[in-house]
Amino acid sequence: MGQNAPYYVLDKLPPKREKVETINILRQANVATAALAELKGIAMTIPNQAMLINAIVIQEAKGSSEIENIITTQDDLYKALAINKSNISAETKEVVDYRKAIFHGFNITEEQGFLRVNDIISIQQELVNNTAGIRSTPGTVLKNDKTGEIVYTPPQDKQEILDFLSNFIIHYNQNESDLSPLINLAILHYQFESIHPFYDGNGRTGRILNILYLILNKLIDIPILYLSSYIIENKHDYYRLLNQTNKTGEWEEWILFMLKAVESTSLQTIDKINMIRKLLGQTIKKVQEKAPKIYKKELVELLFEQPYSKIEFVVNHLQVERKAASRYLKELERVGVLESQRVGRETLYINSELIEILKG
């Protein structure tokens, strides 16, 4: 690989084993694998998996977009999802599209059990809402935001990009390998970001591919582990190590970074799930004691699946009349489980305690 030139020659996968299986890497891979296994086990104790998927996918959509300086508030995001209004900000719409792209990818992996290059293209299209597809016009370079210096030039020719993606997808779908899947995850994420196949959305697409890879390799069952929070906290190191690996061909620091991201995020998500589980239990007890006439397990679970709820959600979920749905929500507000907020013509009922957990 070139040391000083702005064009570094990207190698196809796989890299040399001795470069990616150092003692430090293998040790950290064991720690990260154990943390992820604990997360998988704890997630299974939540009775309604949709509660976790909805809550945590929202956090990831917000976090991953924030890495690309697409900023929205949690409040705006939930309102946009609850009300489906068209006059949301461009930033909120991008985050809502990211959430759609995650579910699109999750559905593909559930149906097929593998990904194709065309599936990656369709995930990116959901994300950016256009059909530009693979880069076909040369001239894409990655620059340092502050100095304007070119730090990396990805493959330029469309056929070369497609060749790299074909090589990438073979290794992405390969689960027979004796290489730790978490080490492979770090290698694959580096490779995808270095191929940089699209005009827009490469980082976000790459982070969706991370979660789908973990699911395909049965390391988790549902899309609940996202590395974006760790990347935001360590953004400088994330880009520095990507570029350093490009320049030197040395893998250890980059792979250690990604393995620590898996470990740290797993532990944070375990804490979050435990807090959600505790709040769910407390909420069930509160409704049983203070509003026994309206208590239904499905009703309480809906408030965790849709932290910003409304009459329509209750009608559809519980198959009840609007009048009954309205009475349930007002009663839940009266006993302090929900807080109502008027948004345009709609009244939203907010599970504020859950929102606080998710923000944390």
Steps between C-alpha positions, in 0.01 A plus 500: 500500500628847412639696793457862391289507184130582541409182307548188709465168324219308665562127525227242457395279793621309690800668665790290630392304810805594706407870456147455638551233768755651736493401868341836593229460236416141599480597867267796430291288260429257788393785730275657233347162408411433866336845538299446182388152614378652828304764306341233280390306809356804681312619190319165491354567847290791371154355427425719200804533273337780298541723808876466480529517124296820474670675790857415405466539122385860560812566709724359229329693221558820697857412603623375163359806326666725759841363398428652156389829666131430434352619828143464622341478843350186643174691549480600131579147395227335705248764396586441133449125542177537697335761282646423157490866414659625180637831632781349711853640476740358238721368783213318672391351167853367441498330840152353437632366164798346681261315730307374195828382343590299814164321495531445124840334549376298799206365295735398216733310736204329668361384165825406322756423769766684294555829316576574135665810354158603367362481855768744619399733216132475597581573869693811395212609275256477793744706700567787258171490311651500152610245241845638409649164605870412463735788420563521127659847474866527607617774735386382845762568767480510879632820654591623845206726596725755666799520265346396168793257453417182303540213747377215281401431141268199468477284185375720215390270217149355529611153389782506757251601772271210399797258507585613852135467609482146356812409697354674810166316487667156471681564830194664654287188444774252596417358842700179471826682569701426816570873533305660787191666347566814706852532357345448157240769577780754556672395175174517302406842638841638406475347153152634426587852613818484290314384188264795561269376224234773510489875451320533834411290805811278510557538875136439590468206258819350646362527853176326394711222344672457840175417679377273220832312511458434874148365436610282206771352722245437781695715743172680572143419394354846443650836393590638843878553504620820341850640512409859412493627859858375548609645165351842588689500832822399320441657158852638465657158566250325269605708197866515605525120520312447172753728329795350685404149386472633144845653515693228680314173440529437877174367645547459874394843628195517273377151591554567873297821465207314342516214753496750787203668332313166503590435865413850622175525303390152610546593867317832454212326322478237776463782755233664285303175457513434877364849564223453240410163653485652850283791382269260315446303823438819700255629238302173493474512881396866500222446243378185678476693829376842384297419188407130529191534279707588192805279572607289204852365458486586125406860580799551730736333250372736228616798709852352486478406133372850412630744765302773319156340475164614369141378477553343156786281630282366784206438263722298262702317766215402733219485240277734705273795414646852491292598803649219708853575376460866596374401846799267556753769411331769711485262796870416459575871501287548813699237693833649390616240249471730195522871425292647220624753246299670230670503159286663231169315502644193672539425869807291571541306825862477605667235716739761644686266737585268210613795288741602779651149503540502122662844500750381760 
